[in-house]
Every structure is written in structure tokens, then in C-alpha cells.
Amino acid sequence: MGRQIRVPGAVLVALLLAAATGCSGPIAPDGGDPKASGPPAGSSSTAAPKSPKAPNSPGDDAKPAGGDVLPGMVTAAVARTQLAALAVAPVGTMAGYSRDKFTHWAQQGNKCDTREVVLKRDGTGVTQDAECRAVSGNWKSLYDGVVVTDAGKMDIDHMVPLAEGWRSGAAGWDSARRKAFANDLTRPQLLAVTAASNRSKGDQSPDLWQPPDKASWCQYGRAWTTVKSTYGLTVTEPEKKMLTTMLDTCAS
């Protein structure tokens, strides 16, 4: 006579009920409702946390925080910490430099390139045509406080100029990282300003050129320091001294 297998009463009742109702769905591994165990791997509804973008990718169009006109800004205290950590080195060579080695402006989708994205972000009441060109709007230039209504009179300034980047470390980068640096929409590297102020600045570091509107110095110092910190660029002693002066204009 074979062994009898005892089935607990509660389980027997559950099996009988399942047979009676025609329930034949899969049993979740944890014994729960299989419908509650989430979508399969790769499903579009899976919300995996996003990793921070590396500084060698163009990034997305980040919006500036309240009170600032640039995205990715840090507090004055954080900027001071960043500045203290930057390597100090003499001005590097310009040998081999070319703006063409920093591809810009990159396409950002919907027929928009980096320039048009920044114009839209930094202006108010901006309208664009079918080719994403800004055809109307208002822009206030951080450097000189001038208000402009013609997008053609605005330049997109690289906070840390391409040539300055080259002199302080970018000469050793690959082309992808240079392209990211020249089109970075996530950090405070790009800003719509008057053509006059941008061309006055040129490729000069803060010890050689400062925005004529001193009210902008706090933002300028924080932005410059953050970009150099993010990309691991060096500073000179005079540059560091002037950045300290700019950060000292911040309220906190």
C-alpha cells in the first residue's frame, strides 16, 4: 500500500475552488498577484532611475533656477569649494587650436540646433518659425543689462571660451568631449548675450575681462568656476584671484 499524501484542508478547498472557476493563471514567484508584479523588463512603463549625464554628452535643455539666468548653477559656498579644488597651472599653449575642433552648433532635435535652444531658453515671449529660428522675443543680456528684441543681435557665449578651454586642458580631449563642452545645455556654459559684449570678452579669462555690469559678477564667477570644475580644467593664479573677488560679491 502506497504512502498517503495528506493535503491540508485549506489548500484542498483552494484547489477545488480554482477548478470550479476555471482559474488557470500563472502564480507569481512570491505567491502574490502576477498582475501586480510589474511590467516585463524593457517595457516602456518601467521607470528606472536616470544616471547623471557625463560631461562628455551634450545633455538636455535644463532650465535656470529662480534668480539665475543660467542652468546648473551652484551656491556661492559650493563655488568657493569648487574653486579651492581647481588645479592651478600657467596658461597653456594655443598650439594646434581650432574652433573647428569643438563641433558646434549641434542638432538638438525638431530642427533646432544649440543656438536656437539657448535663444528660446534665455528669452521671453520667443516665437520660432518652422525651421526653429527665433523670429521674435525679448532678451536681456546678463553682461551689460541691454534689452534686445532682435535675435540677430544676440550671440551665444561660451562661458568658458573654447580657446580658454583649450589652454586649460581641452587640448588633450577627444572630439566627442570637445563637442559636449561646446554644446552643454545642462551646465552654465552657454548664455545668450549681446553680440557687443560677447565680442568684447573674446576668449579672455576673468582676470582679463569682467562683465561691465557688476551686478552679474556673482553669477559669472559661479558659472565659470562650475564649468571649469565639471570639466577638470585648470586656472591661473590671477584667474583664481579674480574669481574669488567675483564670488565675494554674492550675498551668501
C-alpha positions as CSV (number, residue, x, y, z in Angstrom):
1,M,0.0,0.0,0.0
2,G,1.5,3.4,-1.1
3,R,2.1,6.3,1.2
4,Q,-0.9,8.6,1.7
5,I,-0.2,12.2,1.0
6,R,-2.1,14.5,3.3
7,V,-3.3,17.7,1.8
8,P,-4.1,20.5,4.3
9,G,-7.8,21.3,4.2
10,A,-7.3,25.0,3.3
11,V,-5.2,24.1,0.3
12,L,-7.7,21.4,-0.8
13,V,-10.5,23.9,-0.7
14,A,-8.5,26.5,-2.7
15,L,-7.8,23.9,-5.4
16,L,-11.4,22.8,-5.6
17,L,-12.5,26.5,-6.0
18,A,-9.9,27.1,-8.7
19,A,-11.0,24.1,-10.6
20,A,-14.6,25.2,-10.3
21,T,-14.0,28.8,-11.5
22,G,-11.6,27.8,-14.3
23,C,-8.7,29.9,-12.8
24,S,-5.5,28.8,-14.6
25,G,-3.4,32.0,-14.4
26,P,0.3,31.9,-13.5
27,I,1.3,32.0,-9.9
28,A,3.7,34.8,-9.1
29,P,7.0,33.7,-7.6
30,D,6.3,35.4,-4.3
31,G,2.7,34.0,-4.1
32,G,1.2,37.4,-4.9
33,D,-0.9,38.6,-7.8
34,P,1.0,38.2,-11.0
35,K,-0.6,41.3,-12.4
36,A,0.9,43.3,-9.5
37,S,4.4,42.2,-10.1
38,G,5.1,45.0,-12.7
39,P,5.8,45.2,-16.4
40,P,8.3,42.9,-18.0
41,A,11.9,44.1,-18.4
42,G,12.3,46.5,-21.2
43,S,8.7,47.7,-21.0
44,S,8.2,51.4,-21.7
45,S,6.4,51.8,-18.4
46,T,9.4,50.7,-16.4
47,A,10.7,53.8,-14.5
48,A,14.4,53.1,-13.9
49,P,16.3,56.0,-12.3
50,K,18.3,58.0,-14.8
51,S,22.0,58.2,-14.3
52,P,23.5,61.7,-14.3
53,K,24.8,62.8,-17.7
54,A,28.5,62.7,-18.1
55,P,30.2,65.9,-19.0
56,N,31.1,64.5,-22.4
57,S,27.4,64.4,-23.6
58,P,25.5,67.4,-24.7
59,G,22.8,67.0,-22.1
60,D,19.3,68.3,-22.1
61,D,17.9,71.8,-22.1
62,A,18.0,72.5,-18.3
63,K,16.0,75.4,-17.0
64,P,17.7,78.0,-14.8
65,A,16.8,78.1,-11.1
66,G,15.0,81.1,-9.7
67,G,17.1,84.2,-9.6
68,D,19.7,82.9,-12.0
69,V,19.7,83.2,-15.8
70,L,21.9,80.1,-16.3
71,P,21.1,76.5,-15.7
72,G,23.1,74.2,-13.5
73,M,24.2,77.0,-11.1
74,V,25.5,76.3,-7.6
75,T,25.6,78.4,-4.5
76,A,28.4,80.7,-3.8
77,A,29.6,78.4,-1.0
78,V,29.7,75.4,-3.3
79,A,31.5,77.5,-5.9
80,R,34.1,78.5,-3.4
81,T,34.7,74.9,-2.6
82,Q,35.0,74.1,-6.3
83,L,37.4,76.9,-6.8
84,A,39.6,75.8,-4.0
85,A,39.8,72.4,-5.5
86,L,40.8,73.5,-9.0
87,A,44.4,72.8,-10.1
88,V,46.4,76.0,-10.6
89,A,48.7,76.0,-13.7
90,P,50.3,78.5,-16.1
91,V,48.4,79.4,-19.2
92,G,48.7,76.6,-21.7
93,T,49.8,76.8,-25.3
94,M,47.4,77.6,-28.2
95,A,49.4,75.2,-30.5
96,G,47.0,73.1,-32.6
97,Y,43.9,75.1,-31.6
98,S,41.0,75.5,-34.0
99,R,37.4,76.3,-33.3
100,D,36.5,73.5,-35.7
101,K,37.8,71.0,-33.2
102,F,34.8,71.9,-31.0
103,T,31.8,71.0,-33.2
104,H,29.0,73.5,-32.8
105,W,26.2,74.1,-33.1
106,A,25.0,70.5,-32.6
107,Q,21.5,69.5,-33.6
108,Q,19.1,69.1,-30.7
109,G,16.0,67.7,-32.4
110,N,12.9,69.2,-34.0
111,K,15.2,71.1,-36.5
112,C,16.7,73.1,-33.6
113,D,20.4,73.5,-33.0
114,T,22.1,74.5,-29.8
115,R,21.9,78.2,-30.6
116,E,18.2,78.2,-31.1
117,V,17.6,76.2,-28.0
118,V,19.5,78.7,-25.9
119,L,17.7,81.7,-27.5
120,K,14.4,80.1,-26.7
121,R,15.5,79.3,-23.1
122,D,17.0,82.7,-22.3
123,G,14.4,84.9,-23.9
124,T,10.8,85.8,-23.0
125,G,7.9,85.6,-25.4
126,V,10.1,83.9,-28.0
127,T,8.4,82.6,-31.1
128,Q,10.1,80.4,-33.7
129,D,9.4,79.6,-37.3
130,A,9.1,76.2,-38.9
131,E,12.9,75.9,-39.0
132,C,13.2,76.7,-35.3
133,R,14.7,80.1,-35.9
134,A,13.7,82.8,-33.3
135,V,11.7,85.4,-35.1
136,S,10.5,87.5,-32.2
137,G,11.1,87.8,-28.4
138,N,12.9,89.8,-25.8
139,W,16.3,89.1,-24.3
140,K,18.1,90.8,-21.5
141,S,21.9,90.4,-21.7
142,L,23.4,89.5,-18.4
143,Y,26.8,91.1,-19.1
144,D,25.7,94.6,-19.9
145,G,22.0,94.7,-19.0
146,V,20.9,95.6,-22.5
147,V,17.5,94.5,-23.7
148,V,17.3,93.2,-27.3
149,T,14.2,92.4,-29.4
150,D,16.2,91.2,-32.5
151,A,17.6,87.7,-32.1
152,G,20.2,88.5,-34.8
153,K,21.8,90.9,-32.4
154,M,22.4,88.2,-29.8
155,D,25.4,85.9,-29.6
156,I,25.5,82.6,-27.7
157,D,28.5,83.0,-25.4
158,H,30.6,80.1,-24.2
159,M,31.0,81.0,-20.5
160,V,34.5,79.4,-20.6
161,P,35.5,80.2,-24.2
162,L,36.6,77.4,-26.4
163,A,40.2,78.8,-26.7
164,E,40.4,79.2,-22.9
165,G,39.2,75.6,-22.6
166,W,42.0,74.5,-24.9
167,R,44.6,76.4,-23.0
168,S,43.5,74.9,-19.7
169,G,43.1,71.2,-20.6
170,A,40.8,70.6,-23.6
171,A,43.8,70.3,-25.9
172,G,44.0,66.7,-24.6
173,W,40.4,65.8,-25.1
174,D,38.8,63.7,-27.8
175,S,36.4,65.2,-30.3
176,A,33.3,63.9,-28.5
177,R,34.2,65.7,-25.3
178,R,35.0,68.9,-27.1
179,K,31.6,68.8,-28.8
180,A,29.9,68.2,-25.5
181,F,31.8,71.2,-24.0
182,A,30.8,73.4,-26.9
183,N,27.1,72.4,-26.7
184,D,26.5,71.9,-23.0
185,L,22.9,72.8,-22.2
186,T,22.9,71.3,-18.7
187,R,25.6,73.4,-17.1
188,P,26.1,77.2,-17.0
189,Q,28.3,77.1,-20.1
190,L,26.0,78.7,-22.7
191,L,24.3,82.1,-22.5
192,A,22.5,84.5,-24.9
193,V,24.2,87.9,-24.6
194,T,24.6,91.0,-26.8
195,A,27.0,90.5,-29.7
196,A,28.9,93.6,-28.5
197,S,29.5,92.2,-25.0
198,N,30.4,88.7,-26.3
199,R,33.0,90.1,-28.8
200,S,34.4,92.4,-26.1
201,K,35.0,89.3,-24.0
202,G,36.5,87.2,-26.7
203,D,38.5,84.3,-25.3
204,Q,39.7,86.2,-22.2
205,S,39.6,84.7,-18.7
206,P,38.1,86.7,-15.7
207,D,41.3,88.3,-14.7
208,L,41.5,89.9,-18.2
209,W,37.8,90.7,-18.8
210,Q,34.8,91.1,-16.5
211,P,31.2,91.9,-17.4
212,P,30.7,95.6,-17.4
213,D,27.5,95.2,-15.3
214,K,29.0,94.3,-11.9
215,A,25.6,93.0,-10.8
216,S,26.3,90.0,-12.9
217,W,29.7,89.2,-11.3
218,C,28.2,86.7,-8.7
219,Q,26.6,84.7,-11.4
220,Y,29.5,85.0,-13.7
221,G,32.0,83.8,-11.1
222,R,29.8,80.9,-10.0
223,A,29.2,79.8,-13.6
224,W,32.8,80.0,-14.7
225,T,34.0,78.1,-11.6
226,T,31.4,75.4,-12.1
227,V,32.2,74.8,-15.7
228,K,35.9,74.5,-15.0
229,S,35.2,72.2,-12.1
230,T,32.9,70.0,-14.1
231,Y,35.4,69.5,-16.9
232,G,38.5,69.3,-14.8
233,L,40.1,72.4,-16.3
234,T,42.9,74.4,-14.7
235,V,43.0,78.0,-13.6
236,T,45.9,80.5,-13.3
237,E,46.7,82.4,-10.1
238,P,45.4,85.7,-11.4
239,E,42.2,84.0,-12.7
240,K,41.6,82.3,-9.4
241,K,42.1,85.7,-7.6
242,M,39.6,87.4,-9.8
243,L,37.0,84.6,-9.4
244,T,37.4,85.0,-5.6
245,T,36.6,88.7,-6.0
246,M,33.5,87.9,-8.1
247,L,32.3,85.3,-5.6
248,D,32.7,87.8,-2.8
249,T,30.0,89.9,-4.5
250,C,27.5,87.2,-3.8
251,A,25.0,87.8,-0.9
252,S,25.8,84.4,0.6
